[in-house]
Amino acid sequence: MTELAFWECLYTAGHDAAALQRQDSGWLLHGTAVFRHDDGPACVNYAVEIDAGWQSRRGSVRGWLAGQRFDHVIERRDDGWYLDGHTHGLAHLVDLDFGFTPATNMQQLRRVALQPGQAADIPVVWFDLKQTSLIELPQHYACLDGEAYRYASPQGPYEAVLEIAPNGFASLYPELWRMAA
């Protein structure tokens, strides 16, 4: 089984395409985002390995930003999260979220499986371009009707109602991303 998504960026020129594929031990979420970053053109290939319980195990981020290449590996081990082999703690977190794509909100929502009227705080390990560390990003989701979630990240700060497509990906991330197909 493969689920696909294609987004148009709303805050700058760009697109993102992602695929979620079933594997023997869980899922592989992978995609490519191409967009205009403040520093110049960006092309990012990303992947997140997810276990059968929808917990992130490992991620990778490769590509270039304004002509500068990067290649990062993010791993969850028993004692915490590692970026390129260096520990960053955060052992209490189970979700990996990338700041440059709407694709990585899906696994948290599937793991927690909120019903209409339910809400949850879901802090994540967060990584964005130009970062040299992993940080904890607080997030709050409130399920409105199964197809829409009130989302808030006070650290961002960002707050909006996310619309969710039948395949589990965000179809609308107001002011940031809109699913095109």
Salt bridges, closest charged atoms under 4 A:
GLU8 OE1 - ARG178 NH2 3.06
ASP39 OD2 - LYS130 NZ 2.48
ASP71 OD1 - ARG62 NE 2.87
GLU75 OE2 - ARG58 NE 3.80
GLU75 OE1 - ARG77 NH2 3.16
ASP84 OD2 - HIS72 ND1 2.71
ASP95 OD2 - ARG111 NH2 2.49
ASP121 OD1 - HIS140 ND1 2.72
GLU136 OE1 - HIS92 NE2 2.98
